[in-house]
């Protein structure tokens, strides 16, 4: 019998991960650790799809972690996520509950599954501001100037080159901070939808959110002093609604551009999950068109505890 010390429920945006994870947690005395890069921030509710009302089953509240742990005007880096994750993991185990990891941020899942030590290198915003306007050739030249640099650095994009330089700068000046990694042996489930169904669901959800407070949520963030620059850095919903409120785009453009961006994001998520499979991570795929109870029973059949 295989012993799993965690369960992962992932899948593209709008596939129904939260509802399924909550039901599974209720069935197995579990607690949920979010793997969503924006749900860590307070007051990003509608745009990130927190749906906190779902974290209750038959009157029992399901505990959750890594949601609402940072202020919007702070930068919650990957290192922060990793350290918070393993703190939460140990807390859940100490309560004799089962950790259920739910979310679609592939980088977060990779970091905890692969024990990515270099992910512990914090962001260096001062350095970034100095090099972000350099072109690709200049960035490569700067990276090569370091005595110590990350092995197999990804040179494929400007963003990744900046990160590689950031890591090289850190490696040449200090030791990598220790991360309290724990050996994870999870069973991984992923919800899947045919492309056209996924697109329809994303479009319907976007329409609903725009009609039910998402623009007002962004307006409230601005009223509390959050800048348009910060909102646009957060991406997707917050980026495009910010542009709409600045009168840079019309409402119709907001809808069409944001809809396209979310479709592209979902496609990138699916690419990441396929990459996990190529790296020998076994994923049990679930049909997201089935109701929650059907998929819950399917999961329980595959789990040996």
Residue pairs with C-beta under 8 A, 6 or more apart in sequence:
1 304
2 185
2 187
2 304
3 185
3 304
3 305
4 185
4 186
4 187
4 303
4 304
4 305
5 93
5 99
5 183
5 184
5 185
5 186
6 89
6 98
6 99
6 100
6 101
6 184
6 185
6 186
6 187
7 24
7 28
7 30
7 98
7 99
7 100
7 101
7 186
7 187
7 188
7 189
7 299
7 303
8 35
8 100
8 101
8 102
8 109
8 186
8 187
8 188
8 189
9 17
9 20
9 21
9 24
9 100
9 101
9 102
9 189
9 190
9 191
10 17
10 35
10 102
10 103
10 104
10 109
10 188
10 189
10 190
10 191
10 273
11 17
11 104
11 190
11 191
11 192
11 269
11 273
11 286
11 288
12 104
12 191
12 193
12 198
12 266
12 267
12 269
12 270
13 49
13 104
13 202
13 262
13 265
13 266
13 269
14 49
14 198
14 201
14 202
14 205
14 262
14 266
15 104
15 191
15 192
15 193
15 198
15 201
15 288
16 191
16 288
16 292
17 102
17 103
17 104
17 191
18 49
18 51
18 54
18 102
19 51
19 54
19 292
20 191
20 286
20 292
20 295
20 296
20 299
21 32
21 100
21 102
22 32
22 54
22 55
22 56
22 57
22 62
23 57
23 292
23 293
23 296
24 30
24 100
24 296
24 299
24 300
25 31
25 32
25 57
25 62
25 98
25 100
26 57
26 58
26 60
26 62
27 296
27 300
28 98
28 100
28 303
28 305
29 96
29 97
29 98
30 62
30 92
30 97
30 98
30 99
30 100
31 62
31 63
31 64
31 65
31 92
31 95
31 97
31 98
31 99
31 100
32 55
32 62
32 63
32 64
32 65
32 100
32 101
32 102
33 64
33 65
33 66
33 85
33 88
33 89
33 92
33 99
33 100
33 101
33 102
34 40
34 64
34 65
34 66
34 67
34 102
34 103
35 66
35 101
35 102
35 103
35 104
35 105
35 108
35 109
36 48
36 66
36 67
36 103
36 104
36 105
36 108
37 81
37 105
37 107
37 108
38 44
38 47
38 48
38 234
38 235
39 48
39 49
39 50
39 66
39 67
39 68
39 103
40 66
40 67
40 68
40 69
40 70
40 76
40 80
40 81
40 84
41 48
41 68
41 70
41 71
41 72
41 76
41 234
42 68
42 69
42 70
42 71
42 72
43 72
43 217
43 220
43 221
43 224
44 50
44 72
44 217
44 221
44 234
44 238
45 52
45 217
46 209
46 212
46 213
46 214
46 217
46 237
47 209
47 214
47 217
47 218
47 236
47 237
47 238
47 241
48 237
49 205
50 67
50 68
52 67
55 61
55 62
55 64
56 62
63 92
63 97
65 84
65 88
65 91
65 92
66 81
66 84
66 85
66 88
69 76
69 84
70 76
70 80
72 221
72 226
72 230
72 234
73 225
73 226
73 227
73 230
75 123
75 125
77 122
77 123
78 107
78 108
78 111
78 119
79 119
79 120
79 121
79 122
79 177
79 179
81 108
81 111
82 111
82 112
82 116
82 119
82 120
82 179
82 181
83 179
83 180
85 108
85 112
86 112
86 179
86 180
86 181
86 182
87 180
88 99
89 99
89 182
90 180
90 182
92 98
92 99
93 99
98 305
101 109
101 112
101 186
103 109
104 269
106 269
106 272
106 273
106 275
106 276
109 276
110 116
110 276
111 119
112 181
112 184
113 184
113 186
113 281
115 179
115 181
117 176
117 179
118 150
118 167
118 176
119 179
120 176
120 177
120 178
120 179
121 166
121 167
121 170
121 171
121 176
121 177
122 170
122 177
123 166
124 166
124 169
124 170
127 165
127 166
127 169
128 162
128 166
131 139
131 142
131 162
131 165
132 162
134 142
136 155
136 158
136 161
139 158
139 161
139 162
139 165
140 155
140 161
142 165
143 149
143 153
143 155
143 161
143 164
143 165
143 168
146 165
146 168
146 169
146 171
146 172
147 172
148 168
148 171
148 172
149 164
149 167
149 168
149 171
150 164
150 167
150 168
150 171
153 160
153 161
153 164
153 167
153 168
154 160
154 161
154 164
155 161
155 164
170 176
187 282
187 284
187 302
187 303
188 276
188 281
188 282
188 283
188 284
189 283
189 284
189 285
189 286
189 299
189 302
190 273
190 283
190 284
190 285
190 286
191 285
191 286
191 287
191 288
191 295
192 285
192 286
192 287
192 288
193 201
193 288
193 289
197 288
197 289
198 266
199 263
202 259
202 262
202 263
202 266
203 259
206 255
206 258
206 259
206 262
207 255
209 237
210 254
210 255
214 237
214 241
215 241
215 244
215 245
218 231
218 237
218 238
218 241
218 242
218 245
219 245
221 231
221 238
222 228
222 231
222 245
228 242
228 245
228 246
231 238
231 239
231 241
231 242
232 238
232 239
232 242
232 243
233 239
236 258
236 261
236 262
236 265
237 258
239 261
240 249
240 254
240 257
240 258
240 261
241 254
241 258
243 249
243 254
244 250
244 251
244 253
244 254
249 257
273 283
276 283
277 283
284 299
284 302
286 295
286 298
286 299
287 295
288 295
290 298
